[in-house]
Amino acid sequence: MDFVRSPEQAPPIPVKIVVAGGFGVGKTTTVGAISEISPLTTEAVMTSAGVGVDDPGQATGKTTTTVAMDFGCVTIDRSLKLYLFGTPGQSRFGFMWDDLSHGALGALVVVDSSRLDDCYPAVDYFERARLPFVVAVNAFDGKLAHDLDEVRWALAIDERIPVVAFDARNRISVRDALLVLLDRALDDAVRGQTAQ
């Protein structure tokens, strides 16, 4: 059955979400798992010039890397459509984060719990930008190297910032993490209105 919009029904509200994190944590996979369109990726083959500079972690088959951004979208319901912008993970592409984050409602900071050092720059960036974010710990091979309380402590994350486990390959798991982010952004908006 085709969905037909009645003339009085407004189109969904477009909402920009940033998917950020360190190199090789699963940002491109996250966008691809949930996007209802074929995601736009700017993947380039990793070369020998990146050896010693780009570390995708142990036991990975990673052969490509995002050099600009990833893009996908997903309709949450008839009133809300998310546009997902995945950042490159390497610090040398950090200059792009301001442009990708401009106008965003919030950010999903993807974390590999076995490589926590790689996510500090993303957490710091969104704290400084005062953009609502959620720390989403990617369960590589179905498990976490550290539990969520340990991740929160290691990152010195405020109690108001959700830290959730998810599987970047699983559409439902990504959806649930994004819904937590939407709740966080709504809470921040309501808190900001009541403070005025």
N, C-alpha and C positions, 0 to 999 in steps of 0.2 A: 504494500500500500504506500503510495506517495504521500509525503507530508505536504499539505497545502496550508499556507498561512492565510488566515482571514485578514481582510483589509484593515481592520482595527487593531490587529496584533502587531506590536512593535517588533522590529528585528532584535536579535540578541545583542546585549551590550558587549562591546569588545573590551577585553581586559588583557593587559600585557603582563606577562610573568617572565622573570629571568631564571634560568637554570644555570647555576654557577658552581664552581668548585675547582679543585686542583686537577692536574694532568692525569688522565686515565682513570677517573673515578666513576664514570658511567653517565656523563651528561648527554652525549649523543644517543646512547642507548635509551635513556629516560625519555627524551623527546620522541624518538622513534617508536617507543612502546605505546605511547598514548595518542599520538597524532592521528587524526582521521584523514589526513592527506599524506601523500608520500612526502616525508620531511625533506626540506632543503638542507643539505649539509655542505660544508666546505672542507672536506677531508682531503688531506694530502699525504702521500706516502712518506713515512719517516725515513730519513736518510742517515748516512754515517755522520753527517755534521751535527746531528742531535745527540749522538752518543756522549754520555757524561753530562749532558744538559737536560735532556728530557728522560725522566725515569718513570716508566709506566708500572713499576713494581715487579715483584718476582712472579714467576710462573704465569706470565701473561702472553697472549698471542697477538698483542696489539701491534699493528703494522702501519696504521694511519693515525693522523692527528688532525683536530679541528684547527684551521688557521684563520678563520674569521668568525663564523657563528653557525649555529644550527637553528632551524625554524620549523615549527609545526603548529598545529592548532587542534583544539578539541572543544566541542560544544558540550557544556555541562548540562544545560537544560534549555528550554525555549527562551530564557531571558539572559543567558550568560554564555559567552564564547571566549575561551582562553587562547591567547596567542603566545606561544612559548619561544623564547629566544635563549639559546644555549651559548654560553661564553666559551672562548678558548681557555684552556687551563694553564698554559705556560705564562710565566710572569712577563715575558717579552711582548705578549699581546695584551697586557693589562690596560693599555691606553684605550682599548675598545670598550672596556666595561662601562665607562661613563655614557657613551652613546647607546649601548645596548640597554642600560638601566634607566635611561631618561624616559619618564612617563610610566614606569612600571608600578603596578600595585604592590608587588612583593617579589621575593626571591626564594627559590628552593636551593639551598646550599647542599650539594651532594658530597658525601664524605665516604672515604674508604677507611674503616676503623683500624686497619693495619698500617695506615700511612697518615696519621693525624696531622703531622707537620705540614702536609700539602694543603690543608684546608684553612689554616690560620689566615692567610691573606684574604680569602673570600669572606670569612666571618668578620674580620677587621673592616673590610670594605663596606659591608652592609651596615655594620654598627655605626661607622662614621657617616654614612649616607643617610642614616635614620630611616632606612627602608625596611618594612617588616620582612622578616625571613624565618624560615624553618630549617633546621638542620636535619637532613634526611640521610641516614646512615645506610649505605648500600650493602646488602647482604651478599657478598661475593661467595659463590658456591653454597648458598643457603645458610651461611653462618657469619657471625660478627667476631672480629678479633677481640673486641672489648664490648662490655654491655653498655647500654645507653647512659646509665649514671656515670660510668667511668669516662665516657666520651664528653658528657656535659662538664664534668670536673676538669678534664684535660684542656678543654677549650674555654673554660671559665665563662660558660654561657649562663646568662641570667635565667632565673626560674620561669619567667614569663615566656621565654622563647622555647617553643616545642622542639624536642629532639625525638625523632621517630625512626624506626627501622623500616626499610622497604627493599623491594627487589626491582632494580631498574629495568629488568627484562619483562616484568609482569604488568600488563595494562591496569589491572584492578589495584595492584599495589601502588603504582604511580598515581592513579586517580585518588586513592585515599590520602597520599602524601600531599597532593595538590589541594584537596579539600581542607586539610589541616591548615595549610598556608592561607587559604581564603578566609577561614575562621579567624586566624591570627590577624590578618589585615583588617577584617571587619571590626574586631575588638579594638585595634589601635585607632581606627577611624571614630568609633563611638567614644572611646576614652578621650580622644582629641577634641571632640565636639563638647563633651561635658566639662572639659577643663577651660573652655572659653567663656 
